[in-house]
Amino acid sequence: MQIYKGKSVFGGIAIGKISVYSKAEQQVKRLKIENVEKEVERYHEATATAIQQLQELYDKALREVGEANAAIFEIHQMMLEDDDYAESIENMIQMQKVNAEYAVAQTADNFARMFSSMDDDYMKERAADVKDISERLLTVLQGEESQGVESQEPSIIVADDLAPSETVQLDKDKVLSFVTVHGSLNSHSAILARTMGIPALVGTKLPVDDTVNGKLGIVDGTNGIIYVDPDEVTLGKMKELQKIELEKKKLLETLKGKENITLDGQKILLYANIGNTKDLATVLQNDAGGIGLFRSEFIYLEREDYPTEEEQFQIYKAVAETMAGKRVIIRTLDIGADKQCDYFKMEKEENPAMGCRAIRICLKRPEIFKTQLRALFRASVYGKIAIMYPMITSVKEIQRIKDIVTQVKAELEEQGVEYREPEQGIMVETPAAVMISDQLAKEVDFFSIGTNDLTQYTLAIDRQNTALDEFYDPHHPAVLRMISMVVNNAHKAGIWAGICGELGADRELTKEFLVMGVDELSVSPGNILPIRKIVRETNVKEYKEYRK
């Protein structure tokens, strides 16, 4: 048995024969040509054919993986028509009197080298796009058929790398998984794999030859491992895990599209927690009613400098459009405590969990806060965005936030920038916020209870300290009473209250939350359907009687 570790693109277990996909090397010779104009025209005709092929790929991707993921093929069409790219090829044909194939191959190498040398990860990925469109052009120029991944039986596809066009042409009925030696988690192919729901690994250092071809393989997408020629013990263990995965899929099929409603007619919203746009595929796949927590701090944590208003706007806009009118609750910057960002140049604190974090940073550095608010208000034009402010402890903080919001709106209006005012709520995650939740409820549109911090502050236990695990009790009566108190005060003020912390996914408490009248549970996407099952099988009135 051989074991190879890679980066997980999409979870799940795949067991089957490995099929190695090797691209045929396109041999390009430098030829001297006499008729330059005819050769340029041949290049133009090949470009038109390639653009038509990409349009067909776009239409296929649109049907199968949605508009956001099909967009790569529109981008590829634009890249083929890009002035710099086209002029480089034409100039080479005209000045050097060489064949179009050589000019395309040479331009592809030059542009790919240029993109690869850039510091920005997104621009580095464009190197793969240039190679993809250039290979397509060369295939057309040489009169060959477009290559695709073919498999006569359901297989695990192993390749050096896969272009987006190759990925979208995968026959899902014939492909159990794919594993590539190269590629990144940010590549278009990885994004497509997540959307298609195919277990996949990238960056896996395994041989792409006959030493693995045709052998039995197991892809553990969750842990980022591929087993080649597994032993009986491993095979048995992975089959059991696959059985659990299949049961989850069956649950998905039977509960998808169903209401989150109890046997006695009580409804609850089931939303998803996500950290970035890469998670949107699993949100849709698991039939979430919306996004209850978009952790915007990851936009900051994944960069080496402050994200601009435009960068943030594009991200929030994409999320809003993808969710197509469903509520998207975006938590404002929650840096601090266990999430540190070097370029913020925060002073070292003895107790960062109780230090300058979350809304405190935003109020102390209003320019950073304003940039994010401007992006959020602008993105609200494109969907149902709601804003959630973390670590609130007083009415005074909300009033300061409202003053800054007023300034932001005035600036946008003065500049003639289109915006909509979204719902605005707060996270209730401190005992202080719980105790004055009746006052806070009059100031906002909703509450979302952050049970992780609320539990650690209530029990005075650092949740990161494993030495105190025996004392850390998220089911502590004090925590549950606080949740109930917040929900009651929200309802008295006419607003809704949800839970977005880990406790929301605790299935031992789902019925308790229904009794409390919690309006919304926001959990990791994979927990939505199991909780929906509990909700739909519960009679709240009967459960109340049973508890007495």
Number of C-alpha atoms within 10 A of each C-alpha: 11 12 13 14 17 22 20 24 26 25 19 21 27 25 21 19 21 24 28 25 22 14 13 7 6 12 10 16 11 14 12 12 15 11 13 19 12 11 20 19 13 15 25 16 15 21 23 17 16 24 23 13 16 21 17 13 20 25 14 15 22 16 10 14 19 18 14 16 22 23 15 21 24 14 13 23 21 12 19 19 16 11 11 12 17 17 13 17 24 23 14 19 25 18 9 13 19 23 25 30 27 19 23 27 21 18 22 24 14 15 17 19 14 14 20 17 11 13 9 11 13 13 15 18 19 20 21 22 25 23 19 18 24 23 19 23 26 25 18 20 19 14 10 10 9 15 14 17 20 16 17 8 13 18 24 31 25 26 23 21 22 29 18 24 25 17 20 24 15 18 14 14 10 16 22 23 28 28 32 25 19 15 22 20 17 13 21 24 25 25 23 24 25 23 23 21 19 22 25 33 33 26 19 22 14 21 16 17 15 10 11 19 19 16 15 19 25 25 28 26 24 16 16 23 21 26 19 21 19 18 11 10 9 14 17 12 10 19 16 13 15 17 12 14 16 14 12 14 14 12 15 19 12 11 19 15 12 12 15 21 19 21 14 13 12 18 18 20 18 26 30 29 26 23 14 16 16 18 18 23 21 20 24 16 16 23 20 27 22 23 27 29 26 23 17 21 21 17 17 20 17 11 13 11 12 16 17 13 17 14 13 21 22 15 17 27 20 18 25 24 19 19 21 14 13 17 18 27 26 24 22 23 24 22 23 22 15 10 15 17 19 11 12 14 8 14 8 9 12 8 9 15 16 11 14 19 21 21 23 19 19 21 16 11 11 14 12 17 20 19 18 22 21 21 21 27 25 23 27 24 17 19 22 21 29 23 24 23 23 23 21 20 22 14 17 11 16 19 12 12 18 14 11 18 18 11 13 18 20 12 13 15 12 9 9 9 12 12 18 16 16 19 16 19 25 27 25 30 25 23 17 16 23 23 15 15 25 19 16 26 25 16 17 17 21 24 28 29 28 23 25 16 20 25 27 20 19 18 17 10 16 16 16 10 9 10 10 11 12 7 10 18 13 19 13 12 10 13 20 17 13 23 24 19 16 26 28 20 23 25 17 13 18 13 18 21 27 29 27 25 24 16 21 25 21 14 15 12 14 20 19 17 22 22 16 18 20 26 21 23 27 29 26 23 24 18 19 24 24 15 21 22 18 17 23 19 13 19 19 21 14 11 14 13 8 8 7 5
